[in-house]
Amino acid sequence: MLLAAELYLADGRNNVRFMPVDVPDEGERSRRIFRTVQNIAERFEVGVAAHPTDWHMMQRVWVDDLDPSKAPE
């Protein structure tokens, strides 16, 4: 079984909700992978719609996005 986890804040408390993800067991491997990834994205879509303010980036992820003038000396 594959589970996707939705993390969110409610009433000042951190919460997690686990959602089962359908994993196809028939068909070509590449198509099964594609469908599984799509199923995971659909589970996350539910979480983002329910708690949109909890989906944000706290820091820059890519080195190219960093401002060299703000780098520590």
Secondary structure, DSSP 8 states (H G I E B T S, - for coil): -EEEEEEEEETTEEEEEEEEE----SS-HHHHHHHHHHHHHHHHHHHHHH-GGG---SS---GGGS-GGGS--
